[in-house]
Amino acid sequence: MNVEKLFAESPEFETQRLKLRRLAMDDLDEYYAFASDPRVSQQSLWNCHETVEDSIQYIQRVLDNYERKTVHIWAFVLKETGTLIGRGGVFHLNEPMQSAELGYAIASSQWGKGLAAEAMQPIVDYCFRELDCNRLGEM
């Protein structure tokens, strides 16, 4: 498994309806909009963001993780509007086992449209083809 490649390339992807790129502090307002929705956090392992500060802290952790090369998160952005509607990434990178875990969150207003699957497919493909993963799990 080639974790160094992931962080050196920091790949961006484009699907039919989405652009996937690194999450950035500039995404704060749109990130908070969906992270503060209790319906979204009910489906995840994290607590609902009650304040903008919660989202600032999360995004800062993401940025720190890019630097530490431990977790890679992509922002899911609608191509049509440029709106951030979710995020997903690769966690628990285990080079000796050639494995990683995947996780995502998407705005409840976008549920039922197939966008999460559309967003995660290029990430899955990249993990198997480019990083030499042989196992991916879901968080």
N, C-alpha and C positions, 0 to 999 in steps of 0.2 A: 504494500500500500504506500502511495506516495503523497503524504500529507504536505510536504514542502511544496509540491507542485500546486496544490490547491491554493495556498496562500500567496505563492509567487505570481500565479496567473490571475487569481481572484476573478474567475470567469463570469461573464455576463451572458445571459441567454435571452432569446426572443422566441415567443410562441405565437400562435395565431392572434391571441388577444392580449398578451402580457409581455412586459419587459421585466427581466429579473436582474437586479444589480445589488451591490452592497448596500446595506442599511446605513443611513447617515443621520447625523443630528438634525440636518435640514428636514428630515421626515417627521419631526416631533409632532406637529399638530395633527397630521393625518394618522400617525401611529397611535397617538392618544385617543383619537376618535374611535378606533375599533378596539383598542386595548382596554378602554373604560366601559365597554359593553359587557355586562355580567353574563350575557348569553355566550359570548366568546370564551370567557375564562372558565365557564362551567365545563367546557369541552376540552380543557387543557390542564396542565400541571402547575399553572401559575395563577396568582390571585389577580382579580380585576384591578386595574389601575384606577385608584381613587382620586389621584391628583396628577397634574402635569409632571410634577417632580418624580412620580413613580416611573413615568415614561422616559424622562431624562436619565434616570438612574439605569433603566434597562438598556437604553441605547448606548450609554457610556460603557456598560458591561460588554455589550456586543463589540464596540470599538476596541476595548481592552483585549477581548478574546481574539480579534483579528491580529493584534500585535503579539499575543502569546501563542498564536497558531493552535488554538484549542477548539474553537467552534467557528463555523462559517455560516453566516445568515445572509439570505438574499431578501430584498424588498420585492414584493409583488406589485407591479404598477400596471394599471390599465393603459394600454397603448392609446386607446381612443380619447381618454381624458387626461392622462398623466397623473391620475390619482393613485396613491398607495392604498391598497386594499388588504394587504396581509404580508406575511413573512414566513419564510421556512428555511431550514438549514440542516447542516450535518453536525451532529453532536457525538460525544463519546468515541472519538476517533481512536481506534486501537490498531496500531501498525503491526504488532506481532500476530494478531489474529486476523488481520486484513478485514476489519469490520468497522462499522459505524452505525449510528442510529440517526433516524430522520424525524423531524417534527415540523409542524407548521401551525399557523393560526391565520384565519381569514375573517374579514368583516362579515357579520351576520347578514347584512344586506346583500352579500354576494353568494350566500349558501344556495345549493341546489342548481348551480350553473356549470358545474364541472371545472371551475377555475382552480381549485386546490390540486386536483389531479393533473390538470394542464401545467400548472406551475412546477409541480414536483417531478414530472417526467424527465425534463432535461437534467435535473439534479441527480436523479437516479442513474440516468444514462452516463453522466459524467463520472460518477463514483465508480461504476463498473468498468467503463472503457478507459478512462484517463488515470484514475487513482489506483486501479488494480484491486478494488474491494472484491471480496468474494462473498460477503454477507452484509446485508443491510436490515436493520430492525426499525421498528417504529417506537417512538417515545410515547 
